[in-house]
């Protein structure tokens, strides 16, 4: 196995979009997202990163195969659903780098790649002069019918990485769950980290 990380920015991501779209659809079908995605939507969504010169994507490659990826871009260049809670809270979105998602195939987890994803995005954001990193995660009820019995939330890991939930900083986003016939709205909690405190 030749597992390695490869970081791209802006338009450099374009050749990787189909593989990244397939990866997102597969990983996000798992709980807690339960996302019933389509390739057309994913390709359109991911094109945002190719149009943003300051975006970043940290790819995990096994040979030439994309087995994981982590994306980010300045919050000010994200969609309104992600920006609006920060504007309403009076936070300066121009100082915040949005760490959009990290997706990794199950068989590659537990090897330190998840941490490397965060480190890579934070390093990129720091070089660009951002002082805060943020991401959001879906909030599901404790007794969701599709919640696996062995499911462990990532909140403890995020805390070890320095991210804390910001009370009241919540957005809502719509997508189709794999067990629903139509799209439904879900709450998503934001987590923040000061990059100024990062060694």
Protein Blocks (a to p, Z undefined) as FASTA:
>chain_A
ZZdddddehjllmmmmmmmmmmmmmmmmpcfklpacdfklmmmmmmmmmmpmkbccdddd
ehjacfbdcddddfklmcfklmmmmmmnopafklpccdfbacddfklgonommmmmmmmm
mmmmmmnopabdcdddddddfklfklcfklccfklmmmmnopacdehiacddddddfkbf
bdcddddddddddfklpZZ
